[in-house]
Amino acid sequence: MRRWPAIGVVFAAVWLFVRGVALTPERVAEELLIGLAVGIPLAYAFRRFYADEIALGRVVRALPATVAYLAVFVKELVVANLDVVYRVLSPSLPIEPDVVAVPLRVESDPAITTIANSITLTPGTLTMDYDADSNTLYVHGITGRDEASLVDPIRTWEDYALVIFDEDASPEDAPPAAPRGDVGGD
């Protein structure tokens, strides 16, 4: 069964929401046609990336973890924004930047990318590198010398990512030890 036409129609429907069109029949029809003109070719171009089967049970099981991941991410985003504002407005500019090695339990590319992007999107932190041999992210933090405050949110995201991306490890498994050697500098 070909899925790309249906996905193209879904893209067109999403286009309507993204554009925020006025609810008049003419505007909805115009924007829907534009959405179809863009969505159908996109869906066709990327048709090889669609899964052959969708495990609905797995999607339903991952939904609570996905919602929790997003809630924790938004909370961390707000806290990090406030923290960076405080540091910028503080006369002494209390920063202690450092690079921290964060070994991961997740192993799939989508899970690693999601966590790395979440880190980078959070103000005050940046994913600098990924070492595939040791499955480790190198994270620069504005408060990097306080390693626990930098790593704790990442571990929480990873716990949810283990469920969302159906990884072999579980949230109860202990995280691997950090690679040896000095990562950051004084």
N, C-alpha and C positions, 0 to 999 in steps of 0.2 A: 504494500500500500504506500502510495506517495504522500508524504507528509508536508512537503514544501509548499503546496498551494494553501493548505490550511494555515500553516505558519505565516505565510505571506498575508493572509487575511487578518491574523492576529496582530501582525506588525502594523497593518493599516488601522486597526482598532486602537492600538496603543498610540499611533500617530494622532488620532483624534484627541486623546487625553493630553498628550504632550503639547499639542498646539492650543488647547483650551478654546475650542471654537464656540461661537455663539450657537445656541440651540435653535437655529432656524433651518428648515429643510435644505435650503439652497447652500448655506455654509457647510452644513454637515456633509452633503453630497459632494461638494467641491473638495473638501479636505479628505474625505474618504477616497475619492479618485486619486488625489495626490498620494495618499498613504498606500493605495494599491499599486500605483506606478513605481513607488520606491520599494515597498515591502515585498512584492512578488519577485522582482529580480534579485533582491537581497536574499530572500529565502531560497531561491533557485541556486544562487552562487554559493551559498553555504550549506547546501543540502547534504554534503558528505559528512558534516559534523554532527548530524542528528543521530541520536541513539536508535538502534533498531527496535529496541523494546524499552518501554518506560515501566519501571517497577513501582507501581502505584503504592504498594505497601511500604516500600522504603522511603518514598517521598513523604507519606503521611507520618512515618516514624521520625523523619528528620525535621518535620515542620516545627515542633516545639523547640528543638535545639536551634533552629534558624531564627526563630523569633527571639529566643533568649540571647543569641549571639548579637543580633541587631540591637537589642535593648542595652546590653552591656557595652557594645561599641559606642552607642549614642551617649551613654552615661560617661564613659571614658573620654569621649570627644569634648563634652561640656566641661568636665573637670580639667582636662588638659588645656583647653582654651583659657579657662579662668586662671590656671596656674601660670601659663605663659604671660598673660596680661599682668598678673601680680609681679612677676619677675621683671618685666619690662618697665613697669611703673615704680618699682622699688628703687630707692636711691642707691642701695648697695649692689643692685643687680645680682642676686644670689644664684649664680649658676655654677655647676660643677660638672661640665660635660665629660663624657667618657664613652668608650665603645665597649659593649658587653656582648659576649658570645652566648647565644640562646640555642642550645641543641633542641631539636624538635622530635616529637613522637609521630606527628603526621608525616606521611611519605609521598602522597600523591601531589602532582604538580598543581592542580586546582586548590588544594588545601594550603599548600605552602604559599602560593601566590596570594590567596585571600588573607592569610595572616600577615604576610609581608606588606601588602597594601594597607591593611588596617593599621599597622604600625606607622607607616609613612604618612597616612592621612591624619594621624593624631598629632597635633602640634607639640613640639618639643622632642619628638622622636623621629628617627629616619632609619629605614632598613638600608644598610650600606652594601651588604654583600651576602651571598649564600654560598656555602661550601657543600657541594653535593656529596663529597666523600664522607664527611662527618655529619651530614644533614643538619647543618647549623646556620642560623641567621646571625649576622653581625649587625647589631643595632646601636646607633649613636643616640644618646639621650642627653637632654639638657641637665638632667639630674642623674647621669649615668653612674656616679659614685655611690648612689643609693640603689644598688642593684635590685633589691627586693621590690622597690616601688616601680622599677622599670619592667621587671620580669613578671610580676604577679598578674597584670592584665593580659599579658601575652599568653600565660598559662591558662587563664580562664577562657580566652578565645580558642586556644588549642583544644581544651576539653570539649567545647561545643563543636569545633571543626572535626574532631574525631568521629562524632556521631553524624554530623551533616554529610561528610564525604565518605562514610562507611569504611573507615580505616581499620586495619588489623588490630592496632593497639586500642586500649580503652582509656577513658578518663581516669580510672583508678590506677593505671600503671604509673610508676614513678618516672619522671622525666630523666633522660640520659644526662650523664655528667658533662659539664662543659669541657671543651678541648683544653689541653694543657698549654701553658704559655701565656705571657702577658699580652692581652689584646689592646687595652687602653694604655694611655700614657699619663704620667704625672707632669 
